[in-house]
Amino acid sequence: MLLPLKAIISKKPRKDGKSVVYFQYCYSSTNRVLMSTEIAIPFAYWNSKRQCVSKLLPVEFGCSENLNAEITKMRKIVEAIIEDGISKAVPNIPDYLKGTFTPRFDISALENSVHVQAPKRREPSLFTELNEYITSKTKKVTKSGLCNFISLRDHLLAFQEFRKTPITFKSLDYNFYLEFVEFLTFEYKMRRKKTPTFGLKVNTVGRTIKQLRVFIKDRIKRKAISYICMDDFKILDEETDAIYLSYEEIGKIYALDLSDNPTYALYRDMFVFGCLTGLRCSDFTTLCFEDYRNGLLFKKTDKINNWVAIPLRTEAVTIFNKHFKSGPPTISNVVLNRYIKEIASKAGITQPITFSYKKGNKDIVTTKPKSEWVTTHACRRSFCTNEYLQGTEVSLIMKISGHKTIREFQKYVRINHEEAAHKIQEIWTARNGMAAFALPNSA
């Protein structure tokens, strides 16, 4: 039975040295009630983890087995009273429990009790609650965080239209979860695609389920809805295939002559600046000229909301002075993603790259020129990977990138098998000249 109910013992002993065992029912964080079991034992012989009397209880204080049987019996009484109050729509369950419970209460008496039922509250609309939730988060989360909940709403609306049945809070069971995941994986029509494309990637589906769980838990805590078990709503994920650009490739992009196209030159510079600083597009497009002082760039990141201090390379300083003196350039992440693919292609970054991802139980394999895989997120990935390959300490890179855990940072380090092997060779060479053993000199 999923009730916030537990057996506890008073920390303040009575004059005889014994402490009373109580049942504590928490209706909310501010509304809780205690019911005495009238059982008292020395505090040291109470097992708080198992909520029972220890078997080591000396016989002069009673038989632990009998006392635990009494506690179990009283627990069932408390649960029955709570269920009775809920079924009869009693306005204040804690008060009802406090006024009804006694250690020797007869459960059968509940059948004869009569209470004036409060009018049943209409079931709240899922989308009304979701809209209120999104509104409440507007001033508390970043734009990217808010977009995740807006995407959740769009996905639910699309699924509702697909299944031709209204989605309510009562709909949210395991069957709903399975159908929703299948719809997102195979049937959801992606927006802003020139050719019709159906189905989201595993990580996008997982992010949608994660946000659904967060939203539902919030509504339960606020008592807007009744408890919904979402333990089986698994958050799917898979390791993503993603490219990074080496400093040599970034240099080729930076060296492109785009003087005849100022728009391309601006987007090229912004992308290179991101690669040299590790900043997200939402961060480097909101920089102010005053953020650069004493040779360092100071920025409070948009997604994690923490401060980072970034040293700037010569090229980054040049770009910053060129484009940020009169305020941050007005550019769009979507448009930058489109332009940078063309720019990378002009720079000759066109070697074929093959990636795969899961769609249901199938592996979807796609091969495209590397330029087609380039996005603004490659900026952070390129910065972290390049610094890692050049031997910068991971802890120092994380201070700049803003990653809080090694696990999160490692997702951004994209090196192939050959690069990993060369990296180990460099470490071995620096350590002891590639030798595994200190062998004696031959005569």
C-alpha positions in Angstrom: 0.0 0.0 0.0 1.6 3.3 -1.1 0.9 5.5 1.9 3.3 7.9 3.7 2.9 5.9 6.9 5.6 4.6 9.2 6.1 3.4 12.7 8.5 5.5 14.8 9.6 5.8 18.4 9.7 8.9 20.5 13.2 10.2 21.1 12.2 11.5 24.5 11.8 8.6 27.1 9.3 8.7 29.8 10.2 8.7 33.5 10.4 4.9 33.5 13.1 5.1 30.8 10.8 3.7 28.0 9.8 5.5 24.8 6.4 5.2 23.2 6.0 3.8 19.7 3.8 5.8 17.3 2.4 5.6 13.8 3.2 8.8 11.8 1.0 9.6 8.8 2.2 12.4 6.5 -0.6 13.8 4.4 1.7 16.5 3.2 4.9 18.2 4.3 3.0 20.5 6.6 0.1 18.2 7.7 1.1 15.1 9.6 -0.4 13.3 12.6 0.9 10.9 15.3 -1.1 8.0 16.7 0.1 6.3 19.9 0.2 2.5 19.9 0.5 2.5 23.7 3.5 0.2 23.3 6.6 1.5 25.1 10.1 0.0 25.1 13.7 1.3 25.7 14.8 3.5 22.7 17.8 1.3 22.1 15.7 -1.8 21.2 13.8 -0.1 18.3 14.8 -1.0 14.8 14.0 2.2 12.8 15.0 0.7 9.5 12.6 -2.2 9.8 10.1 -0.3 11.9 9.9 -3.0 14.5 11.0 -4.1 17.9 14.5 -5.6 18.0 14.7 -9.4 18.8 17.3 -8.4 21.4 14.6 -6.8 23.6 15.1 -8.1 27.2 12.2 -10.3 28.4 11.4 -7.9 31.3 10.2 -5.4 28.7 7.9 -7.9 26.8 8.1 -10.4 24.0 9.4 -8.8 20.8 7.5 -11.2 18.6 4.2 -10.4 20.3 4.8 -6.7 20.3 5.6 -6.7 16.6 2.4 -8.7 15.9 0.5 -5.9 17.7 2.2 -3.2 15.7 1.4 -5.0 12.4 -2.2 -5.4 13.4 -2.4 -1.7 14.3 -0.8 -0.7 11.0 -3.7 -2.5 9.2 -6.2 -0.6 11.3 -4.5 2.8 10.4 -4.5 1.9 6.7 -8.1 0.8 6.7 -9.2 4.1 8.4 -7.2 6.1 5.8 -8.8 4.1 2.9 -12.2 4.6 4.4 -11.7 8.4 4.7 -10.5 8.6 1.1 -13.4 6.5 -0.2 -15.9 8.8 1.6 -14.2 12.0 0.5 -13.5 13.1 4.0 -12.1 16.7 3.7 -9.3 16.3 6.3 -7.9 12.8 6.4 -5.4 13.4 9.3 -8.1 14.8 11.6 -10.4 11.9 10.7 -7.5 9.4 11.4 -6.6 11.1 14.7 -10.3 11.1 15.8 -11.0 7.5 14.8 -7.9 5.4 15.6 -7.4 3.6 18.8 -5.0 0.6 19.3 -8.0 -1.7 19.8 -10.3 -0.2 17.1 -12.7 -2.6 15.4 -12.3 -2.3 11.6 -15.8 -3.6 11.0 -17.2 -0.4 12.6 -16.1 1.5 9.5 -18.8 -0.2 7.5 -21.5 1.4 9.7 -20.0 4.9 9.9 -21.5 7.6 7.8 -19.8 10.8 6.6 -21.1 13.6 4.4 -19.4 13.2 1.1 -17.8 16.3 -0.3 -18.6 17.0 -3.9 -16.2 15.1 -6.1 -13.7 17.3 -7.8 -13.7 17.1 -11.5 -10.7 15.4 -13.0 -8.3 18.1 -14.1 -7.4 18.4 -17.8 -3.9 17.1 -18.6 -3.2 19.8 -21.1 -4.6 22.6 -18.9 -2.3 21.4 -16.1 0.6 21.1 -18.6 0.1 24.6 -19.8 0.0 25.9 -16.2 3.2 24.0 -15.5 5.0 25.5 -18.5 3.8 29.0 -17.5 5.1 28.4 -14.0 8.5 27.4 -15.3 8.9 30.4 -17.7 10.9 32.5 -15.2 12.6 29.6 -13.5 14.3 27.6 -16.3 16.4 28.4 -19.3 14.9 28.7 -22.8 16.2 25.3 -23.7 14.7 23.8 -20.6 11.4 25.4 -21.4 11.5 24.1 -25.0 11.7 20.5 -23.6 8.3 20.9 -22.0 6.9 22.6 -25.0 8.1 19.7 -27.1 6.4 17.3 -24.6 3.1 19.1 -25.1 3.5 19.0 -28.9 4.3 15.2 -28.8 1.3 14.5 -26.6 -1.0 16.6 -28.8 0.2 14.7 -31.9 -0.3 11.4 -30.2 -3.8 12.4 -29.1 -4.7 13.3 -32.7 -3.1 10.0 -33.9 -5.0 7.8 -31.4 -8.3 9.8 -31.8 -8.9 9.5 -28.1 -8.5 12.3 -25.5 -5.4 11.9 -23.3 -6.3 12.3 -19.6 -4.3 11.6 -16.4 -6.3 8.3 -16.1 -4.8 7.4 -19.5 -1.3 7.3 -18.1 -0.7 3.5 -17.5 1.8 1.1 -18.8 -0.2 0.5 -22.0 -0.2 4.2 -22.7 3.6 4.3 -22.2 4.2 1.5 -24.7 1.9 3.0 -27.3 3.3 6.5 -26.9 6.9 5.3 -27.3 5.9 3.3 -30.4 4.2 6.3 -31.9 7.2 8.6 -31.2 9.6 6.0 -32.7 7.7 5.2 -35.9 4.7 7.5 -36.5 5.6 11.0 -35.3 6.0 13.3 -38.3 9.0 15.5 -37.8 8.7 19.2 -38.5 10.7 21.5 -40.7 11.7 18.6 -42.9 11.7 19.2 -46.7 10.8 15.5 -47.3 8.3 13.7 -44.9 10.3 12.1 -42.1 8.7 9.9 -39.4 10.0 8.8 -36.1 12.3 10.3 -33.4 15.6 9.0 -32.3 15.9 7.0 -29.1 17.4 9.8 -27.0 14.7 12.2 -28.1 12.0 9.7 -27.1 13.7 9.2 -23.8 13.9 12.9 -23.2 10.1 13.2 -23.8 9.4 10.4 -21.3 11.7 12.1 -18.8 9.9 15.4 -19.0 6.5 13.6 -18.8 7.7 12.0 -15.5 9.0 15.3 -14.2 5.6 17.0 -15.0 3.5 14.3 -13.4 5.6 14.2 -10.2 5.2 18.0 -9.9 1.4 17.7 -10.2 1.3 15.0 -7.6 3.4 17.0 -5.2 1.1 19.9 -5.6 -1.9 17.6 -5.0 -3.4 18.6 -8.4 -3.9 14.9 -9.2 -3.9 11.6 -7.5 -0.8 9.4 -7.3 0.2 7.8 -10.6 2.9 5.1 -10.6 5.4 5.7 -13.4 8.1 3.2 -12.3 7.7 1.4 -15.6 8.0 4.5 -17.7 11.6 3.8 -18.6 13.8 6.6 -19.9 15.4 5.2 -23.1 18.8 6.3 -24.2 21.7 5.2 -26.4 25.2 6.5 -26.9 25.1 9.0 -29.8 27.4 9.1 -32.8 28.7 12.6 -33.2 31.6 14.3 -34.9 34.1 16.8 -33.8 36.5 19.0 -35.8 40.2 18.9 -35.3 42.1 22.2 -34.9 43.4 21.6 -38.5 39.8 21.4 -39.8 38.7 24.4 -37.8 41.7 26.2 -39.2 40.6 25.4 -42.8 37.2 26.8 -42.1 38.7 30.0 -40.5 41.0 30.5 -43.5 38.2 30.5 -46.1 38.0 33.7 -48.1 34.4 34.7 -47.6 34.9 38.4 -48.1 32.3 38.5 -50.9 29.7 37.1 -48.6 29.6 38.9 -45.2 26.7 36.8 -43.9 28.7 33.6 -44.5 31.7 35.2 -42.9 29.7 36.1 -39.8 28.4 32.6 -39.3 31.8 31.1 -40.0 33.4 33.3 -37.3 30.7 32.5 -34.8 31.2 28.8 -35.3 34.9 29.0 -35.0 34.6 31.1 -31.9 32.4 28.4 -30.4 35.0 25.7 -31.2 37.7 27.8 -29.5 35.8 28.5 -26.4 33.5 25.4 -25.9 30.5 27.7 -25.4 27.0 26.7 -26.6 25.3 28.7 -29.3 22.9 30.1 -26.8 25.9 31.4 -24.8 28.2 32.9 -27.4 25.3 34.7 -29.1 24.5 36.5 -25.9 28.0 37.8 -25.0 28.6 41.4 -24.2 31.9 43.2 -25.0 32.3 43.8 -21.2 32.4 40.1 -20.6 36.1 40.0 -21.8 38.5 41.5 -19.2 42.0 40.8 -17.9 42.5 38.3 -20.7 39.6 36.1 -19.8 36.0 35.8 -21.0 33.5 35.5 -18.2 30.1 34.0 -18.9 27.1 32.7 -16.9 26.0 29.7 -19.0 22.4 29.5 -20.1 21.7 25.8 -19.5 23.6 25.0 -16.3 23.4 28.6 -14.9 26.9 28.7 -13.5 29.9 31.0 -14.2 32.8 30.0 -16.3 36.1 31.8 -17.1 37.6 31.1 -20.5 41.0 32.0 -21.8 40.9 33.2 -25.4 43.3 32.1 -28.2 44.6 34.8 -30.5 42.0 33.9 -33.2 39.1 34.0 -30.7 40.2 37.5 -29.5 40.3 38.7 -33.1 36.7 37.4 -33.7 35.5 38.8 -30.4 36.9 42.3 -31.1 35.5 42.2 -34.6 31.9 41.2 -33.8 31.1 42.0 -30.2 32.1 45.7 -29.8 28.6 46.9 -30.6 26.7 44.1 -28.9 26.2 40.4 -29.7 25.5 39.6 -33.4 21.9 38.7 -34.1 22.1 35.1 -35.4 19.8 32.1 -35.3 20.9 28.6 -34.2 18.8 27.0 -36.9 20.2 29.2 -39.6 23.7 28.8 -38.3 23.3 25.0 -38.5 22.3 25.3 -42.1 25.1 27.8 -43.1 27.9 25.9 -41.3 27.3 22.8 -43.3 27.8 24.7 -46.6 30.8 26.5 -45.1 32.4 23.2 -44.0 31.8 21.8 -47.4 33.6 24.8 -49.0 36.5 24.1 -46.7 36.9 20.6 -48.0 35.6 18.7 -44.9 33.8 16.2 -47.0 35.2 12.8 -46.1 32.4 10.2 -45.8 31.3 9.5 -42.2 29.0 6.6 -41.3 26.8 6.7 -38.2 24.0 4.4 -37.0 21.1 4.7 -34.6 18.3 2.5 -33.3 14.7 2.7 -34.5 12.8 0.1 -32.6 14.9 -3.1 -33.0 16.5 -2.0 -36.2 19.9 -0.2 -36.8 19.5 2.7 -39.2 22.9 3.3 -40.9 23.5 6.6 -42.7 26.6 7.7 -44.6 27.1 11.4 -45.5 30.0 13.8 -46.0 31.4 15.0 -42.7 30.2 18.6 -43.5 26.6 17.3 -43.4 27.1 16.1 -39.8 28.4 19.5 -38.6 26.1 21.4 -36.2 26.6 24.1 -33.5 26.9 21.4 -30.9 30.1 20.3 -32.5 31.6 23.4 -31.0 31.7 22.1 -27.5 32.5 18.6 -28.6 35.5 19.9 -30.7 36.8 22.1 -27.8 36.7 19.3 -25.3 38.1 16.6 -27.6 40.9 18.8 -29.0 42.1 19.9 -25.5 41.9 16.3 -24.3 44.0 15.1 -27.2 46.6 17.8 -26.6 47.0 16.7 -23.0 45.1 19.3 -21.0 44.0 18.0 -17.7 40.4 16.9 -17.7 39.6 18.9 -14.5 40.8 22.1 -16.2 38.8 21.4 -19.3 35.7 20.8 -17.2 36.2 24.2 -15.4 35.9 25.9 -18.8 33.2 23.7 -20.4 31.1 23.8 -17.2 30.7 20.0 -17.0 30.1 19.0 -13.4 30.8 15.2 -13.6 33.4 13.1 -15.5 30.5 11.0 -16.9 28.9 14.0 -18.6 32.3 15.3 -19.8 33.2 11.9 -21.4 30.1 12.1 -23.6 31.8 15.1 -25.3 35.2 13.4 -25.9 34.9 11.9 -29.4 38.1 10.1 -30.4 38.4 7.2 -32.7 40.4 4.0 -32.0 43.5 5.2 -33.8 43.5 8.5 -31.9 43.1 6.6 -28.6 46.0 4.3 -29.5 48.3 7.3 -30.3 47.2 9.0 -27.0 48.4 5.9 -25.1 51.6 5.9 -27.0 52.3 9.5 -26.0 51.7 8.6 -22.4 54.0 5.6 -22.5 56.7 7.6 -24.2 56.5 10.4 -21.6 56.4 7.8 -18.8 59.4 5.5 -19.6 60.1 5.6 -23.3 57.6 2.9 -24.3 59.4 0.3 -22.2 57.2 -2.1 -20.1 60.0 -3.5 -17.9 63.3 -2.2 -16.5 65.5 -4.9 -18.1 69.2 -5.3 -17.1 71.8 -4.2 -19.7 73.2 -7.2 -21.7 76.9 -7.9 -21.3 
